[in-house]
């Protein structure tokens, strides 16, 4: 998976714009990339993006992913059980595993800093009532 922010961009963000990021600074490149991937998945899933927003080319979203990654680093053992409750689809194969999460379960896992960073780029699903309808055949 390709994260929404490059490792280089995130490293520059934490070096110049984000104080008190000790967990990021202490992690190696592999661990940083894993957290960026995880954060990217959560951010993609937790927002409904406004028309015209290119989520893989927007600094607001890059900042949100960085903040989410740091937040996750600070809570390494807290959420795996919650995540498994929200899995709507999972697959394993070709040396990789993937999972799709229900937005209802992802919403509580998004930190306030990420929500603020996204700003006007999207709407946080935790604030929405998502109604599913079925067309009736008459």
C-alpha positions as CSV (number, residue, x, y, z in Angstrom):
1,X,0.0,0.0,0.0
2,X,1.2,3.5,-0.8
3,X,0.5,5.9,2.1
4,X,-1.1,9.3,1.4
5,X,2.2,11.0,2.4
6,X,5.8,10.1,1.6
7,X,8.2,9.1,4.3
8,X,10.3,12.1,3.3
9,X,7.4,14.6,3.6
10,X,6.4,13.2,7.0
11,X,9.9,13.4,8.3
12,X,10.2,17.0,7.2
13,X,6.8,17.8,8.8
14,X,7.9,16.3,12.1
15,X,11.3,18.0,12.0
16,X,10.0,21.5,11.2
17,X,6.3,21.8,12.1
18,X,5.5,19.4,14.9
19,X,7.1,19.7,18.4
20,X,7.0,16.8,20.8
21,X,7.1,14.0,18.3
22,X,9.4,11.7,20.2
23,X,7.7,8.5,19.1
24,X,8.2,9.4,15.4
25,X,11.8,10.4,16.1
26,X,12.5,7.2,17.9
27,X,11.0,4.9,15.2
28,X,13.0,3.4,12.4
29,X,12.0,3.9,8.7
30,X,10.1,0.6,8.5
31,X,8.0,1.4,11.5
32,X,7.3,5.0,10.4
33,X,6.1,3.6,7.0
34,X,3.9,1.1,8.7
35,X,2.2,3.8,10.8
36,X,1.8,6.1,7.8
37,X,0.1,3.2,5.9
38,X,-2.2,2.5,8.8
39,X,-3.0,6.2,9.3
40,X,-3.6,6.6,5.6
41,X,-6.2,3.7,5.6
42,X,-8.0,5.2,8.6
43,X,-8.0,8.8,7.1
44,X,-9.3,7.6,3.8
45,X,-12.1,5.7,5.5
46,X,-13.1,8.3,8.0
47,X,-14.0,11.2,5.7
48,X,-16.3,11.9,2.8
49,X,-14.1,14.0,0.5
50,X,-15.4,17.2,-1.0
51,X,-15.6,17.5,-4.8
52,X,-12.3,18.6,-6.3
53,X,-10.1,17.4,-3.4
54,X,-7.3,15.1,-4.6
55,X,-6.6,13.2,-1.4
56,X,-3.1,12.0,-2.4
57,X,-2.0,15.6,-3.4
58,X,-3.3,17.8,-0.6
59,X,-1.1,19.2,2.3
60,X,-4.1,19.2,4.7
61,X,-4.5,15.5,4.2
62,X,-0.8,14.9,4.4
63,X,-0.7,16.7,7.8
64,X,-3.8,14.7,8.9
65,X,-2.0,11.4,8.1
66,X,1.1,12.5,10.0
67,X,-0.9,13.5,13.1
68,X,-2.9,10.3,12.9
69,X,0.3,8.2,12.6
70,X,1.8,9.9,15.6
71,X,-1.4,9.4,17.6
72,X,-1.4,5.7,16.7
73,X,2.3,5.4,17.7
74,X,1.4,6.6,21.1
75,X,-1.3,3.9,21.5
76,X,0.4,0.7,20.2
77,X,-1.7,-1.9,21.9
78,X,-5.0,-0.1,22.5
79,X,-6.9,-0.7,19.3
80,X,-6.5,-4.1,17.5
81,X,-9.6,-5.5,19.2
82,X,-11.7,-2.5,18.2
83,X,-10.5,-2.7,14.6
84,X,-11.5,-6.4,14.3
85,X,-15.0,-5.5,15.2
86,X,-15.2,-3.1,12.3
87,X,-13.9,-5.3,9.6
88,X,-16.4,-5.6,6.8
89,X,-14.1,-7.5,4.4
90,X,-10.7,-9.2,4.8
91,X,-8.3,-11.1,2.5
92,X,-4.9,-12.7,2.7
93,X,-2.8,-13.7,-0.3
94,X,0.3,-13.1,-2.2
95,X,2.3,-12.3,0.9
96,X,-0.1,-9.5,1.9
97,X,-3.2,-9.0,4.0
98,X,-5.8,-6.4,3.6
99,X,-9.0,-5.4,5.4
100,X,-11.9,-3.0,4.7
101,X,-13.3,-1.3,7.8
102,X,-16.8,0.0,8.4
103,X,-16.8,3.8,8.7
104,X,-18.9,3.4,11.9
105,X,-16.0,1.7,13.6
106,X,-13.2,3.8,12.2
107,X,-14.6,7.1,13.3
108,X,-13.6,6.7,17.0
109,X,-10.0,6.0,16.0
110,X,-9.4,9.4,14.3
111,X,-7.6,11.9,16.5
112,X,-8.7,15.5,16.9
113,X,-5.5,16.8,15.3
114,X,-6.2,14.9,12.1
115,X,-9.8,16.2,12.0
116,X,-8.5,19.7,12.3
117,X,-5.9,19.3,9.7
118,X,-8.4,18.0,7.1
119,X,-10.4,21.1,7.6
120,X,-12.5,21.9,4.5
121,X,-11.1,19.1,2.4
122,X,-13.8,16.7,3.7
123,X,-16.5,15.9,6.2
124,X,-15.8,13.6,9.1
125,X,-18.2,10.6,9.0
126,X,-18.4,10.6,12.8
127,X,-20.7,13.6,12.5
128,X,-23.0,12.1,9.9
129,X,-25.9,9.8,10.0
130,X,-25.4,7.5,7.1
131,X,-28.6,6.1,5.8
132,X,-28.7,3.1,3.4
133,X,-31.7,2.8,1.2
134,X,-32.9,0.1,-1.1
135,X,-34.8,0.7,-4.3
136,X,-38.1,-1.0,-4.4
137,X,-39.1,-2.8,-7.6
138,X,-42.7,-1.9,-8.5
